Amino acid sequence: MSVTAFVGNITNNLSVGKKLTSSFIIVLIIMMITVATGLIGFKKVEENADKEAVTVQMVNTLSTARLNRTLYQYTGSAENADKNLKALQQIIELAKTLDTFSWSQEGQTKIDSLQQQTETYMAQRSTFVSSIQRRNELAAALRSAKIEDIAQQAASLSVSDSLPPESAVVAVRLEARLQESALLIEELIDSGSADTAARLSTALQQSAEYGKALAGQGGELASLNAALTTELASLQGNIDQFVTTFANQATQSKTLTGTATQLNESVENFFVWQQAQVKETMSHAMTIMLLAAAVGIAIALLIAWRITRNITRPLRETLHIAERISQGDLTMSITTQRRDEPGLLLQAVSVMNENLKEVISRVRSGVESVSRASAEIAAGNIDLSSRTEQQSAAVVETAASMEELTSTVKQNAENASHASKLAAEASSSADRGGKIVGEVVTTMEGIRASSHKIGDIINVINSIAFQTNILALNAAVEAARAGEQGRGFAVVAGEVRTLAQRSATAAKEIEALIHEAGSQVENGSKLVAGAGEAMEGIVNSVAQVRNIMNEIAGASEEQSRGISQIGQAMAEMDTTTQQNAALVEESSAAASSLEEQARELEQTISIFTLSGHKAQAAKKPAASKPAALKPALAETSWESF
């Protein structure tokens, strides 16, 4: 068995769901492989990007180191030396960082070369820094020479009156040579030139000769010559060492510059190489991803074609068989060994074909039985129709009697309802009268309370009049004591007392009237309260009458509804009886129609061709079918299978 046939047998026995699931799983695996390939490629690209970042940092740091080394060479600043050292140390650390990545043989060789060149540069830098420091020390020693002080002393002595003119001229020349030597020292420190050193030595020798010439004068000139001799001896040794150190420093600077240039070129070459590696890695990753995607698409298309073909072929075969069955051809013999859904569908169509054969055979044998049974049903329906008509007449008479009884009860219910409404209106009027009496009682109570308040106010007025009278009496007493001067005041006090007495008299009269009005209001309140109680009794009595009339009206309405329902039921029975009669007639017609339909059914199934049978011609009906009656119930419905 070939591999194709083996795979075909396996796929034929798998369900469609398993086929699709397997296809999706294979496509997902291909996608995962493609994604994994891309991730690996991107990982390499990321690693190369990290390498490139470190390389760029190394290039920038190397530029910083070169700048500070140049500044240190010309300025001797310790700050530039420290910056240069820090930059070199950072380069070493960056080289170690690069060494932690994975490299090809070429890349590892370049990293090792960078580390070796950096170590060489560090060693040469150490020697170079030592030379710079020694140069700075010697330059400081040269600048610390006291030849300018000696020149100033010589200048001071040259203008001294005690010095002979010839010696004064020598002192002036000594001062000039010493000043020239000071300038040559600065020039030597700046350039380190051997020619400058030779000119400086010549100037110092001439200064020594001038000093010796002055020493014969004794005194201060001898002391000046001794100091000059000592200073020139020390200065000459420092000059020789400075020239040698400066020459060594220049040689070391050239060597260090060459090493730095090589290191810079190596770093730049490594940077360019690393950029090329990044581009190559990205191109390689893109190529692999494209290849993986192309292979995955090809495999997915192949699987899709195979699955589609495996599903559509049996479906087309099943469709062809279904078309033959729809045309009435049941003579086919269908077999399949497939176990998937299309195969099971084909097997189901085969079973349906066999079942149709059996059904058609049974239908043909049952059509004659249906024809005989329909004739018997038609005869029974005619007898049932006559009895149903008699029952319908009796129901109509009963319905007429119930309708008369319903009319009488309904009239009683309407009269009871009208009486109930009148009682309700009387109850409502009594309620309103009770409320009005209650409001009158409330008003009388308010008037009585107001009378009490007015009495209280009159009491206050009496109290004020009494106090005013006392005050007027006191004022009159005081006016009497005052004699003639208080006479006018006594007159006023008398008038005030008279007014107070009149106010008290008026207040007493008002109080008497208020008491009399209060008594009358209280009597009226009692009378109104009695009227309210009587009205409340009337309201209760009317409410009881209303309730009784409501109950009578409700009972009458219930009787009316009950009789109406009975009448409605009788009407429905009449309608139902009439419908039954119509249905009996329809059933009779349906039986005749059923016989005709049996003949039509026999004619219809004659289109099916069975194995061993020929299609039978449709028989012509022996008798004309009766006219079908119109159905009485619109709700009748049929279901076809």
C-alpha positions in Angstrom: 0.0 0.0 0.0 1.4 3.4 -1.0 1.8 6.3 1.4 -0.9 8.3 -0.4 -3.4 5.4 -0.1 -2.6 4.9 3.6 -3.0 8.6 4.3 -6.3 8.6 2.3 -7.7 5.7 4.3 -6.8 7.5 7.6 -8.5 10.8 6.5 -11.5 8.9 5.1 -12.2 7.5 8.6 -11.7 10.7 10.5 -14.6 13.0 11.2 -14.8 16.4 9.6 -14.2 18.1 12.9 -11.0 16.0 13.5 -9.9 16.8 10.0 -10.4 20.5 10.4 -8.9 20.4 13.9 -5.8 18.5 12.7 -5.4 21.0 9.8 -5.6 23.9 12.2 -3.1 22.3 14.5 -0.7 21.7 11.7 -1.1 25.3 10.5 -0.6 26.5 14.1 2.5 24.4 14.4 3.8 26.0 11.2 3.0 29.4 12.5 4.7 28.6 15.8 7.8 27.5 14.0 7.7 30.7 11.9 7.2 32.8 15.0 10.0 30.9 16.8 12.3 31.4 13.9 11.5 35.1 13.9 12.0 35.4 17.7 15.4 33.7 17.4 16.3 36.1 14.6 15.0 39.1 16.5 17.0 37.9 19.6 20.1 37.9 17.5 19.3 41.4 16.2 18.7 42.6 19.7 22.0 41.1 20.9 23.8 42.8 17.9 22.0 46.1 18.8 23.3 45.8 22.4 26.8 45.1 21.0 26.5 48.1 18.7 25.4 50.3 21.6 28.5 49.2 23.6 30.7 49.8 20.6 29.3 53.3 20.0 29.9 54.1 23.7 33.5 52.8 23.3 34.0 55.1 20.3 32.7 58.1 22.2 34.8 57.3 25.3 37.9 56.8 23.2 37.4 60.3 21.8 37.1 61.7 25.3 40.3 59.9 26.3 42.2 61.4 23.3 41.0 64.9 24.0 41.9 64.8 27.6 45.3 63.2 26.8 46.1 66.1 24.4 45.0 68.7 26.9 47.1 67.1 29.6 50.1 67.0 27.3 50.0 70.7 26.7 48.6 72.0 30.0 49.8 69.4 32.5 46.4 69.7 34.3 45.8 66.9 36.8 42.0 67.1 36.0 42.6 66.2 32.4 44.8 63.4 33.5 42.1 62.0 35.7 39.5 62.3 33.0 41.8 60.5 30.6 42.4 57.7 33.1 38.6 57.4 33.8 37.9 57.2 30.1 40.5 54.5 29.6 39.2 52.5 32.5 35.7 52.8 31.0 37.1 51.5 27.7 38.5 48.5 29.5 35.2 47.9 31.2 33.4 48.2 27.8 35.8 45.8 26.3 35.1 43.3 29.1 31.4 43.9 28.5 31.8 43.1 24.8 33.7 39.9 25.8 30.6 38.7 27.7 28.7 38.4 24.4 28.9 35.5 22.0 31.1 36.2 19.0 32.3 34.5 15.9 36.0 33.7 15.6 36.6 36.9 13.7 34.7 39.0 16.3 36.5 37.3 19.2 39.8 38.1 17.5 38.9 41.7 17.2 37.8 41.9 20.8 41.1 40.3 22.0 43.0 42.8 19.8 41.1 45.7 21.3 41.9 44.5 24.9 45.6 44.0 24.1 45.9 47.4 22.4 44.1 49.0 25.4 46.5 47.4 27.8 49.5 48.5 25.7 48.0 52.0 25.6 47.6 52.0 29.4 51.2 51.0 29.9 52.5 53.7 27.6 50.2 56.2 29.2 51.7 55.4 32.6 55.2 56.2 31.3 53.9 59.2 29.5 52.2 60.6 32.6 55.4 60.0 34.6 57.4 62.0 32.1 54.8 64.8 32.2 54.9 64.9 36.0 58.8 65.0 35.9 58.7 67.8 33.3 56.2 69.7 35.5 58.5 69.3 38.5 61.6 70.5 36.6 59.6 73.4 35.1 58.5 74.3 38.6 62.2 74.1 39.8 63.3 76.3 36.8 60.6 78.9 37.6 61.6 78.9 41.3 65.1 80.0 40.5 66.1 83.3 42.1 67.8 84.9 39.2 65.2 87.7 39.0 65.9 88.5 42.6 69.6 88.6 41.9 69.0 90.8 38.8 67.1 93.2 41.0 70.0 93.3 43.5 72.4 93.9 40.6 70.2 96.8 39.4 70.1 98.3 42.9 73.9 98.1 43.2 74.4 99.6 39.7 72.9 102.9 40.8 74.8 102.9 44.1 77.2 105.9 44.5 79.8 103.7 46.2 80.2 101.6 43.1 82.8 102.6 40.5 81.4 103.4 37.0 83.1 100.3 35.5 81.5 98.0 38.1 78.2 99.8 37.6 78.3 99.0 33.9 79.1 95.3 34.7 76.2 95.2 37.2 73.9 96.6 34.5 75.1 94.0 32.0 74.6 91.3 34.7 71.0 92.4 35.3 70.3 92.4 31.5 71.7 88.8 31.2 69.7 87.6 34.2 66.5 89.1 32.8 67.2 87.5 29.4 67.8 84.2 31.2 64.5 84.4 32.9 62.7 84.9 29.6 64.7 82.0 28.1 63.6 79.8 31.0 60.0 80.4 30.1 60.7 79.8 26.5 62.5 76.6 27.3 59.6 75.4 29.5 57.2 76.1 26.6 59.2 74.6 23.8 61.8 72.3 25.3 64.1 73.3 22.5 67.8 72.4 22.7 68.7 75.6 20.9 66.8 77.6 23.6 68.7 75.5 26.2 72.0 76.4 24.6 71.2 80.1 24.4 70.1 79.9 28.1 73.4 78.2 29.1 75.4 80.9 27.2 73.5 83.7 29.0 74.0 82.0 32.3 77.8 81.6 31.7 78.1 85.3 30.8 76.1 86.1 33.9 78.6 84.0 35.9 81.6 85.9 34.3 79.9 89.2 35.2 79.5 88.0 38.7 83.1 87.0 39.0 84.1 90.5 37.7 82.1 92.1 40.4 83.2 89.8 43.2 86.7 91.5 43.3 85.0 94.7 44.6 84.2 92.8 47.9 81.3 93.6 50.2 77.8 93.2 48.8 79.1 92.4 45.3 81.0 89.3 46.7 77.8 88.1 48.4 75.9 88.7 45.2 78.4 86.6 43.3 78.3 83.8 45.8 74.5 83.6 45.6 74.6 83.8 41.8 77.2 81.0 41.6 75.1 78.7 43.8 71.9 79.4 41.9 73.5 79.0 38.4 75.0 75.6 39.4 71.5 74.3 40.4 69.8 75.9 37.5 72.2 74.4 34.9 71.5 70.8 36.2 67.8 71.4 36.0 68.1 72.7 32.5 69.9 69.6 31.3 67.4 67.3 33.0 64.5 69.3 31.6 65.8 69.1 28.0 66.3 65.3 28.4 62.8 64.9 30.0 61.1 67.0 27.4 62.7 65.0 24.6 61.7 61.7 26.3 58.2 63.1 26.7 57.9 64.1 23.1 59.1 60.6 22.0 56.6 58.9 24.4 53.9 61.3 23.1 54.5 60.2 19.6 54.5 56.5 20.6 51.3 57.0 22.6 49.7 58.9 19.8 50.5 56.1 17.4 49.1 53.5 19.8 46.0 55.7 20.3 45.6 56.0 16.5 45.9 52.3 16.1 43.4 51.8 19.0 41.0 54.3 17.4 41.3 52.7 14.0 40.7 49.3 15.6 37.6 50.6 17.5 36.3 52.2 14.3 36.9 49.1 12.2 35.2 47.1 14.9 32.2 49.5 14.9 32.0 49.2 11.1 32.3 45.4 11.2 29.6 45.3 13.9 27.2 47.4 11.8 27.8 45.0 8.9 27.0 42.1 11.3 23.8 43.7 12.4 22.7 44.2 8.8 23.7 40.6 7.9 21.8 39.2 11.0 18.7 41.2 10.1 18.9 40.1 6.5 19.4 36.5 7.6 16.5 36.6 10.0 14.2 38.1 7.3 15.3 35.4 4.8 14.6 32.6 7.3 11.2 34.1 8.2 10.2 34.5 4.6 11.3 30.9 3.8 9.4 29.6 6.8 6.3 31.6 5.9 6.5 30.4 2.3 6.8 26.8 3.3 4.0 27.2 5.9 1.7 28.8 3.3 2.5 26.0 0.8 1.8 23.3 3.4 -1.4 25.0 4.5 -2.6 25.3 0.9 -1.8 21.6 0.3 -3.7 20.6 3.5 -6.6 22.9 2.6 -6.8 21.3 -0.9 -6.6 17.8 0.4 -9.3 18.4 3.1 -11.6 20.2 0.7 -11.2 17.4 -1.9 -11.8 14.7 0.8 -15.0 16.4 1.9 -16.5 17.6 -1.4 -16.1 14.4 -3.4 -18.4 12.3 -1.3 -20.8 15.3 -1.0 -21.1 15.5 -4.8 -21.7 11.7 -4.9 -24.4 12.0 -2.3 -25.9 15.0 -4.2 -26.1 12.9 -7.4 -27.9 10.0 -5.5 -30.3 12.5 -3.9 -31.2 13.9 -7.3 -32.0 10.4 -8.7 -34.2 9.8 -5.6 -36.0 13.1 -6.2 -36.7 11.9 -9.7 -38.3 8.7 -8.3 -35.5 6.2 -9.1 -35.2 3.9 -6.0 -33.4 1.1 -7.8 -29.9 2.2 -6.7 -27.7 0.0 -4.4 -25.4 2.3 -2.3 -22.3 1.1 -0.4 -19.4 3.0 1.2 -16.6 2.2 3.6 -16.0 5.7 4.8 -16.5 6.6 8.5 -16.5 10.4 8.4 -19.5 12.6 8.1 -19.8 12.6 4.3 -19.6 8.7 4.4 -22.2 8.6 7.2 -24.4 10.9 5.1 -24.1 8.6 2.2 -25.0 5.6 4.4 -28.0 7.6 5.7 -29.1 8.3 2.1 -28.8 4.6 1.4 -31.0 3.7 4.4 -33.4 6.4 3.3 -33.6 4.9 -0.2 -34.4 1.4 1.3 -37.0 2.9 3.7 -38.6 4.8 0.8 -38.9 1.5 -1.1 -40.7 -0.1 1.9 -42.9 2.9 2.4 -44.0 3.1 -1.2 -44.8 -0.6 -1.2 -46.9 -0.2 2.0 -48.7 2.9 0.7 -49.7 1.1 -2.5 -51.2 -1.8 -0.4 -52.9 0.7 2.0 -54.6 2.9 -0.6 -57.4 0.4 -1.3 -58.1 0.0 2.5 -58.4 3.8 2.8 -60.9 4.0 -0.1 -63.2 1.4 1.6 -63.0 3.0 5.0 -63.8 6.4 3.6 -67.1 5.1 2.1 -68.1 3.7 5.5 -67.3 7.0 7.2 -69.5 8.9 4.8 -72.5 6.7 5.6 -72.1 7.2 9.3 -71.7 10.9 9.0 -75.1 11.2 7.2 -76.9 9.5 10.2 -75.0 11.7 12.7 -76.0 14.9 10.8 -79.7 14.2 11.2 -79.5 13.7 15.0 -77.3 16.8 15.4 -80.0 18.9 13.7 -82.6 17.7 16.3 -80.4 18.6 19.2 -79.8 22.1 17.7 -83.5 22.8 17.7 -83.9 21.9 21.4 -80.9 24.1 22.3 -82.5 27.1 20.5 -85.7 26.9 22.6 -83.7 26.7 25.8 -81.6 29.7 24.8 -84.8 31.8 24.2 -86.1 31.1 27.7 -82.8 32.0 29.3 -82.7 35.3 27.4 -86.1 36.4 28.9 -84.9 35.5 32.4 -81.7 37.5 31.8 -83.7 40.6 30.8 -85.8 40.5 34.1 -82.8 40.0 36.4 -80.9 42.7 34.6 -83.7 45.3 35.2 -83.7 44.4 38.9 -80.0 44.9 39.1 -80.3 48.3 37.4 -83.0 49.5 39.9 -80.8 48.3 42.9 -77.8 50.2 41.4 -79.9 53.4 41.0 -81.1 53.1 44.7 -77.5 52.6 45.8 -76.4 55.7 44.0 -79.1 57.8 45.7 -78.1 56.4 49.1 -74.5 57.3 48.3 -75.5 60.9 47.4 -77.4 61.2 50.7 -74.4 59.8 52.6 -72.2 62.3 50.9 -74.5 65.2 51.8 -74.6 64.1 55.5 -70.8 63.9 55.5 -70.6 67.5 54.2 -73.1 68.6 56.9 -71.1 66.9 59.6 -67.9 68.5 58.4 -69.6 72.0 58.4 -70.9 71.5 62.0 -67.4 70.4 63.0 -65.9 73.5 61.5 -68.5 75.6 63.4 -67.5 73.9 66.7 -63.9 74.6 65.9 -64.7 78.3 65.2 -66.7 78.6 68.5 -63.7 77.1 70.4 -61.5 79.7 68.7 -63.8 82.5 69.7 -63.9 81.3 73.3 -60.1 81.1 73.4 -59.9 84.7 72.0 -62.4 85.9 74.7 -60.1 84.4 77.4 -57.1 86.2 75.8 -59.0 89.5 75.7 -59.9 89.0 79.5 -56.2 88.5 80.2 -55.4 91.7 78.3 -58.1 93.7 80.3 -56.5 92.4 83.5 -53.1 93.7 82.3 -54.8 97.1 81.5 -56.3 97.2 85.1 -52.9 96.4 86.6 -51.3 99.2 84.5 -54.1 101.7 85.6 -53.7 100.7 89.2 -49.9 101.2 89.0 -50.4 104.5 87.2 -52.8 105.7 89.9 -50.3 104.8 92.6 -47.5 106.6 90.7 -49.8 109.7 90.3 -50.6 109.6 94.1 -46.9 109.4 94.8 -46.3 112.3 92.5 -49.0 114.4 94.2 -47.4 113.7 97.6 -44.0 114.7 96.3 -45.5 117.9 94.8 -47.1 118.8 98.1 -43.8 118.4 99.8 -42.2 120.7 97.1 -44.7 123.4 98.0 -45.2 126.3 95.6 -42.6 125.0 93.2 -44.4 121.6 92.8 -47.9 123.0 92.3 -47.8 122.6 88.5 -46.5 119.1 88.8 -49.3 118.3 91.3 -51.9 119.5 88.8 -50.4 117.2 86.1 -50.2 114.3 88.6 -53.9 114.9 89.5 -54.9 114.7 85.8 -52.8 111.5 85.3 -54.6 110.0 88.3 -58.0 111.0 86.9 -57.1 109.3 83.6 -55.9 106.2 85.4 -59.2 105.9 87.3 -61.2 106.4 84.1 -59.0 103.7 82.4 -59.6 101.3 85.3 -63.4 102.0 85.1 -63.5 101.4 81.3 -61.4 98.2 81.7 -63.9 96.8 84.3 -66.8 97.5 82.0 -65.1 95.8 79.1 -64.2 92.9 81.4 -67.8 92.5 82.4 -68.9 92.5 78.7 -66.2 90.0 77.8 -67.3 87.6 80.6 -70.9 87.9 79.4 -69.8 87.2 75.7 -67.7 84.3 76.8 -70.6 82.7 78.7 -72.8 83.1 75.6 -70.0 81.6 73.3 -69.6 78.7 75.6 -73.4 78.0 75.6 -73.3 78.3 71.8 -70.3 75.9 71.6 -72.2 73.3 73.7 -75.3 73.6 71.4 -73.2 73.2 68.3 -71.4 70.2 69.8 -74.8 68.6 70.4 -75.8 69.3 66.8 -72.5 67.8 65.6 -73.2 64.6 67.5 -76.7 64.4 66.0 -75.3 65.0 62.5 -72.7 62.2 63.1 -75.5 59.8 64.0 -77.3 60.8 60.8 -74.2 60.2 58.7 -73.7 56.7 60.3 -77.3 55.7 59.6 -77.1 56.9 56.0 -73.8 55.0 55.5 -75.4 51.8 56.8 -78.3 52.3 54.3 -75.8 52.9 51.5 -73.8 49.7 52.4 -77.0 47.6 52.4 -78.1 49.0 49.0 -74.6 48.3 47.7 -74.8 44.7 48.8 -78.3 44.4 47.2 -77.0 45.9 43.9 -73.9 43.7 44.0 -76.1 40.6 44.5 -78.3 41.6 41.6 -75.4 42.2 39.4 -73.9 38.8 40.2 -77.3 37.2 39.4 -77.4 39.1 36.2 -73.9 38.0 35.3 -74.6 34.4 36.2 -77.8 34.3 34.1 -75.9 36.1 31.2 -73.2 33.5 31.4 -75.8 30.7 31.3 -77.4 32.4 28.3 -74.0 32.8 26.6 -73.3 29.2 27.3 -76.6 28.2 25.7 -75.8 30.4 22.7 -72.4 28.8 22.5 -74.0 25.3 22.7 -76.3 26.4 19.9 -73.4 27.6 17.9 -71.4 24.5 18.7 -74.3 22.2 17.7 -74.7 24.1 14.4 -70.9 23.8 13.9 -71.1 20.1 14.7 -73.8 19.7 12.1 -71.7 21.6 9.6 -68.6 19.5 10.5 -70.6 16.3 10.0 -71.5 17.5 6.6 -67.9 18.5 6.0 -66.8 15.1 7.3 -69.0 13.4 4.9 -67.6 15.5 2.1 -64.1 14.9 3.4 -64.7 11.2 3.3 -65.6 11.4 -0.3 -62.6 13.7 -0.8 -60.4 11.2 1.0 -61.4 8.5 -1.4 -60.5 10.7 -4.3 -57.2 11.7 -2.6 -56.5 7.9 -2.2 -56.8 7.6 -5.9 -54.6 10.6 -6.4 -52.0 9.2 -4.0 -51.9 6.0 -5.9 -51.4 8.0 -9.0 -48.6 10.0 -7.3 -46.6 7.1 -6.0 -46.7 5.5 -9.4 -43.7 7.7 -10.4 -41.4 5.8 -8.0 -39.6 2.9 -9.7 -38.9 -0.1 -7.4 -36.6 -3.0 -8.2 -38.8 -5.7 -9.7 -41.8 -3.4 -10.3 -42.8 -1.2 -13.1 -44.4 2.2 -12.8 -48.2 1.8 -12.7 -50.5 4.0 -14.6 -52.9 6.1 -12.6 -56.4 4.7 -12.4 -59.2 7.0 -13.4 -61.9 7.6 -10.7 -65.0 5.4 -11.1 -67.4 8.1 -9.8 -67.3 11.9 -9.6 -66.3 13.2 -6.2 -68.9 15.1 -4.1 -68.6 18.8 -3.8 -66.6 19.7 -0.6 -68.4 21.9 1.9 -66.7 25.0 3.2 -65.2 24.4 6.6 -67.0 26.2 9.5 -63.9 26.5 11.7 -61.2 28.7 10.4 -58.8 27.4 13.0 -58.5 23.9 11.3 -55.0 23.3 10.0 -53.1 20.3 8.5 -49.5 19.2 8.8 -47.8 17.4 5.9 -44.8 15.1 6.4 
